[in-house]
Amino acid sequence: MTTLIPSASPRVVREVADDLAVDADLRDRAGKPPVDEVSRLREAGLPALLAPPGQNGPVSSDDSDGSVGLAGPDRRGSDWRTACTAIRDIAAADSSIAELLAHHHALSWSPRLFSAPGDATALELRAVREQWLWGGDIELPDAQTGTDLALTPAADEFLLHGRRPLTAGVAVADRLVHAVRRTDSGDWVVVHVDPAHPGVHAEPAHDLLGQRLNGAGGVSHDDVPVAAHQVLGTLSVDEHEIAPFTALAPLTRRLLLVQVGLGNAEGALAEARDISRALPRPALSAALDARGDCGPPPADPYLLLAYGELATAAHSAAAVVDRATEALARGLEAGPALGADERADIAFLVAAAEAVTTRSALHVTTRVLELTADAPSPAADPGLDRFWRNARALTAHGSAEHRLRDIGEYYLNGLP
């Protein structure tokens, strides 16, 4: 039997991005949970599209009617490269929604990365069929985030209790994935739960500086039943104690968030360019005169220099990100055959992408505010500040210096 799902074509992604761009600034200022936005994503079929590709290969694109035929029950999802491109393109329009999709796609790989192949396939097929939006976090807690999530054996199942203070997508997710500690053995395991259970209580975050529509927040669990099949697998504090393929899990999330940060910077640069192009030349000259950067319109050298610098920064970051994307795609395609050295090389490239993109994104989103500060606009505010706020939020939990130190350790001493 042939199943039809929307195509993962660039046209579908463009339509979603264009739709989100229309009111992105207004929705950002309202800062409400992204319920309406998720409805738009479902209508386009993105939760199912941004799932791991079937074992027989990814969905093939057909731009003619927006849908494709599946050759079998396991022809589904999008390959890693396609998913990264889609998330980056959406981030240029609305990086909050792109972050929601980034976490979704990274977490949708959890069954395959942690579970036995047969169990993973069944769960992935159900998630695609029902268009689950995945949320949660499989990062082990640190001193800042903390967690008291505990999994306690009880008869033929487990009970999940405790709170996670910051979790992706809790306001709108259909399934939450958590890293939790077993009370009997002390082992860390990865589980998935249905947030519709009455024992699960989501607490959406409010008044965020940036990324206001990513659906993040706290989540509490009050003795939520977890069946044995909902335990996907084990997670170790030491990545060297688990298979290299499983150890790709945190790298998928990190690189997808890099795609969001880069797309946000590219979107800021494109909008600033449109504003500068629309400026009346006298107004442009006066604005530049006020800063002492006057040059003869219509080709002011200082403005050209500024945009040349920013375009180069964005393109340079894209080149590093694309290399990491290709390496991680090959790692995911290798599956359990992936070796430790190959995984270490991927981690090196992901760290480099994070370091370069962090600096470029902050520089671009800050500089465009300066270039358009004196620009007249039909509205009182062109809304470019959201790009800067989103860049700050995306980079707040990761330091470029820390990544550079990790890169130096690997490059100098060969230690991943």
C-alpha positions in Angstrom: 0.0 0.0 0.0 1.3 3.5 -0.9 1.2 6.2 1.7 1.3 9.9 0.7 3.0 12.5 2.8 4.0 16.1 2.0 7.2 16.4 0.1 10.4 17.6 1.8 11.0 19.8 -1.2 12.6 23.3 -0.9 9.2 24.7 -2.1 7.4 23.4 1.0 10.1 24.8 3.3 10.0 28.1 1.5 6.3 28.4 1.8 6.5 27.7 5.6 9.3 30.2 6.0 7.5 32.9 4.0 4.4 32.3 6.0 6.3 32.6 9.3 8.2 35.7 8.1 5.0 37.7 7.5 4.2 38.2 11.2 7.4 37.0 12.9 8.1 40.3 14.7 4.5 40.6 16.0 4.5 37.1 17.3 7.9 37.5 18.9 6.7 40.6 20.8 3.6 38.8 21.9 5.7 35.9 23.2 2.8 33.4 23.5 3.3 29.6 23.4 3.6 28.6 19.7 0.3 26.7 19.5 -0.7 28.4 16.2 2.7 28.0 14.8 2.8 24.3 15.4 -0.6 24.0 13.6 1.1 25.7 10.6 3.9 23.2 10.8 1.6 20.2 11.0 -0.4 21.5 8.1 2.8 21.5 6.0 3.7 18.0 7.4 7.0 19.2 8.8 7.0 17.1 12.0 6.8 13.9 9.9 9.2 15.3 7.3 11.9 16.2 9.8 12.2 12.7 11.1 15.1 10.2 10.4 15.0 8.7 6.9 13.7 5.2 6.6 16.1 2.3 6.5 15.5 2.0 2.8 16.5 5.6 2.2 15.0 9.1 2.6 11.9 10.4 1.0 12.4 11.4 -2.6 11.3 14.9 -3.5 8.5 15.7 -6.0 7.8 19.4 -6.5 4.9 18.9 -8.8 2.1 18.3 -6.3 3.7 18.6 -2.9 3.5 14.9 -2.1 5.4 11.7 -2.7 4.6 8.1 -2.8 6.4 5.8 -0.3 7.8 2.6 -1.8 7.1 0.8 1.4 6.3 1.4 5.1 9.9 2.4 5.9 10.3 5.1 3.2 9.9 8.2 5.2 11.6 11.2 6.8 14.4 13.4 5.5 18.1 12.8 5.3 20.4 14.8 7.6 21.5 17.2 5.0 18.0 18.0 3.8 16.8 18.5 7.4 19.6 20.9 8.3 18.9 23.0 5.2 15.2 23.2 6.0 15.9 24.2 9.6 18.4 26.8 8.6 16.0 28.3 6.0 13.2 28.5 8.5 15.6 30.1 11.0 16.2 33.0 8.6 12.4 33.8 9.0 11.8 32.8 12.6 14.6 31.3 14.6 12.3 30.4 17.6 10.3 28.0 15.5 13.4 26.7 13.8 14.8 25.9 17.3 11.6 24.1 18.1 12.1 22.0 14.9 15.8 21.6 15.6 15.1 20.0 19.0 12.3 17.9 17.4 14.6 16.5 14.7 17.5 15.8 17.1 15.2 14.0 19.5 13.4 12.1 16.7 16.8 10.3 16.3 16.7 9.0 19.9 15.0 5.7 19.1 17.6 4.8 16.5 20.5 6.0 18.5 19.6 4.3 21.8 17.2 1.4 21.0 17.4 -1.9 19.3 16.7 -1.6 15.5 13.3 -3.4 15.6 12.0 -1.3 18.5 13.4 1.9 16.9 11.7 1.3 13.6 8.3 0.6 15.2 8.5 3.8 17.3 9.7 5.9 14.4 6.9 4.7 12.1 4.3 5.6 14.8 5.8 9.0 15.3 5.7 9.8 11.6 2.2 8.4 11.2 0.8 10.5 14.1 3.1 13.5 13.3 4.6 13.6 16.8 6.5 16.7 17.7 9.3 15.7 20.0 10.4 17.8 22.9 12.6 17.3 25.9 16.3 17.0 26.6 18.8 14.1 26.8 21.7 16.3 28.0 22.9 15.1 31.4 22.2 17.8 34.0 24.9 20.1 35.2 25.2 22.3 38.2 23.3 25.1 36.5 20.3 23.2 35.1 20.0 20.5 37.7 17.3 17.8 37.8 15.7 15.6 40.2 14.0 13.3 37.7 14.1 9.8 39.1 12.9 6.5 37.6 11.8 4.0 40.2 10.9 0.3 39.4 7.4 -0.6 40.2 6.0 -4.1 39.4 6.1 -4.5 35.6 6.9 -0.8 34.9 8.6 2.3 36.3 7.4 5.5 37.9 8.9 8.8 36.8 9.0 11.6 39.4 10.6 15.0 39.6 11.1 18.2 37.7 13.3 19.4 34.9 13.6 23.2 35.0 14.4 23.9 31.4 13.2 21.6 28.6 12.7 22.1 24.9 9.2 22.2 23.5 7.3 21.3 26.6 4.4 23.7 25.7 3.6 21.9 22.5 5.3 18.6 22.3 3.5 15.3 21.7 6.3 13.2 23.3 9.0 14.2 25.8 12.4 12.5 25.9 14.3 12.7 29.1 17.6 11.6 30.5 16.7 10.2 34.0 18.5 8.3 36.8 17.3 5.0 37.9 16.8 4.8 41.7 17.8 1.2 41.9 21.0 1.1 39.9 22.0 4.8 39.6 22.3 4.3 35.8 21.2 7.1 33.5 18.6 6.0 30.9 16.7 7.7 28.1 12.9 7.5 28.3 10.0 9.0 26.4 6.6 9.9 28.0 3.3 11.3 26.8 2.9 14.9 28.1 -0.8 14.5 28.0 -0.7 12.2 31.0 -2.3 13.9 34.0 0.9 13.5 36.0 2.9 15.6 33.6 2.7 19.4 34.2 4.3 21.8 31.7 5.4 25.2 32.9 6.0 27.4 29.7 8.7 30.0 30.1 7.7 33.6 29.9 9.5 37.0 29.4 12.5 35.5 27.6 15.1 37.8 26.2 15.1 35.9 22.9 13.8 32.7 21.2 10.5 33.5 22.8 8.5 31.1 20.7 10.5 27.9 21.1 8.0 26.4 23.5 10.6 25.8 26.2 9.9 25.7 29.9 9.9 23.6 33.0 8.2 20.2 33.3 7.2 18.3 36.4 6.3 14.6 36.7 4.2 13.1 39.5 4.6 9.3 39.5 4.1 9.0 35.7 4.0 5.4 34.6 6.8 4.4 32.2 6.5 1.0 30.5 9.6 -1.0 29.7 9.3 -0.2 26.0 9.4 3.5 26.8 13.0 3.1 28.1 15.0 3.6 25.0 18.5 2.8 26.3 21.3 3.8 28.6 23.3 7.0 28.7 26.7 7.3 30.2 28.4 10.3 31.8 31.6 9.2 30.0 30.9 9.2 26.2 33.7 6.6 25.8 31.6 4.0 27.6 28.9 4.0 24.9 29.0 3.1 21.3 30.3 5.9 19.0 27.0 5.9 17.1 25.0 6.5 20.3 27.5 9.2 21.3 26.4 11.2 18.2 23.2 12.1 20.1 24.4 15.3 21.7 26.3 16.3 18.5 23.0 16.2 16.5 21.4 18.7 18.8 24.4 20.9 18.9 24.8 21.1 15.2 21.1 21.7 14.6 21.2 24.6 17.0 24.2 25.9 15.0 22.1 25.8 11.9 19.5 27.9 13.8 22.0 30.4 14.8 23.5 30.7 11.3 20.0 31.0 9.7 19.1 33.7 12.2 22.2 35.7 11.2 21.5 35.2 7.5 18.0 36.4 8.0 19.1 39.5 9.9 21.6 40.4 7.1 19.0 39.9 4.4 16.5 42.2 6.1 19.1 44.8 6.8 20.1 44.7 3.2 16.5 45.3 2.1 16.2 48.3 4.4 19.5 49.8 3.2 18.5 49.3 -0.5 15.2 51.1 0.2 16.7 54.1 1.8 16.4 57.4 -0.1 19.9 58.4 -1.0 19.8 61.8 0.7 18.6 60.1 3.9 21.3 57.5 3.6 24.0 60.2 3.1 22.7 62.1 6.1 22.7 59.1 8.3 26.3 58.3 7.4 27.3 61.9 7.8 26.1 61.8 11.4 28.6 59.1 12.2 31.4 60.7 10.2 31.3 57.9 7.6 30.1 59.9 4.6 30.8 58.8 1.1 29.3 59.7 -2.2 26.0 57.9 -2.9 24.9 55.7 -4.5 28.1 53.7 -3.8 29.2 54.8 -0.3 32.5 52.9 0.3 31.9 52.6 4.0 28.5 51.0 3.6 29.8 48.7 1.0 32.7 47.7 3.2 30.3 47.0 6.1 28.1 44.7 4.1 31.1 43.1 2.5 32.5 42.3 5.9 29.2 40.9 7.2 28.5 38.8 4.0 32.0 37.3 4.3 31.5 36.5 8.0 28.2 34.7 7.2 29.7 32.8 4.2 32.7 31.8 6.2 30.6 30.4 9.0 28.4 28.6 6.4 31.4 26.9 4.9 32.5 25.5 8.3 29.0 24.5 9.2 28.5 22.7 5.9 31.6 20.7 6.4 30.4 19.6 9.9 27.0 18.8 8.4 28.5 16.6 5.8 30.6 14.7 8.3 27.7 14.1 10.7 25.6 13.0 7.8 28.2 10.3 7.0 28.3 9.3 10.6 24.6 8.8 10.9 24.6 6.9 7.6 27.3 4.6 9.0 25.1 3.6 11.9 26.5 1.1 14.5 29.6 0.6 12.2 30.8 4.1 13.1 34.2 4.0 14.7 35.5 6.0 17.7 38.0 7.9 15.6 35.3 9.0 13.1 33.1 10.1 15.9 36.0 12.2 17.4 36.5 13.8 14.0 32.8 14.7 13.8 32.9 16.2 17.3 35.9 18.3 16.3 34.1 19.7 13.3 30.9 20.4 15.2 32.9 22.3 17.9 34.5 24.3 15.1 31.1 25.1 13.6 29.8 26.3 17.0 32.8 28.5 17.7 32.8 30.2 14.3 29.1 30.6 14.1 28.8 32.0 17.6 31.2 34.8 16.8 29.7 35.5 13.4 26.1 35.5 14.5 26.7 37.9 17.4 28.8 40.2 15.1 26.3 40.2 12.3 23.2 40.7 14.4 24.8 43.5 16.3 26.3 45.3 13.3 23.0 45.3 11.3 21.4 47.3 14.1 24.1 50.0 13.7 23.7 50.0 9.9 19.9 50.5 10.1 19.7 52.6 13.3 18.9 55.8 11.4 16.8 54.3 8.7 13.3 55.6 8.3 10.7 52.9 8.3 6.9 52.6 7.7 6.8 51.3 11.2 8.5 53.0 14.1 10.8 50.0 14.5 11.9 47.6 11.7 12.2 44.8 14.3 15.8 43.8 13.7 16.4 43.7 17.4 14.8 40.3 17.6 17.6 38.8 15.5 20.1 40.2 18.0 18.1 39.0 21.0 17.7 35.5 19.4 21.4 35.3 18.7 22.2 36.2 22.4 19.7 33.5 23.6 21.1 30.9 21.3 24.7 31.5 22.3 24.1 32.1 26.1 24.7 28.5 27.1 27.8 27.9 25.0 31.1 29.8 25.0 33.2 30.1 21.9 36.3 30.0 24.1 35.3 26.7 25.6 34.8 25.2 22.1 38.1 26.6 21.0 39.8 25.0 24.0 38.2 21.7 23.1 39.4 22.1 19.5 42.9 22.9 20.7 42.9 19.8 22.9 41.9 17.6 20.1 44.2 19.2 17.5 47.3 19.4 19.8 46.9 16.2 21.9 44.5 14.1 19.9 42.0 14.0 22.8 38.3 14.2 21.8 
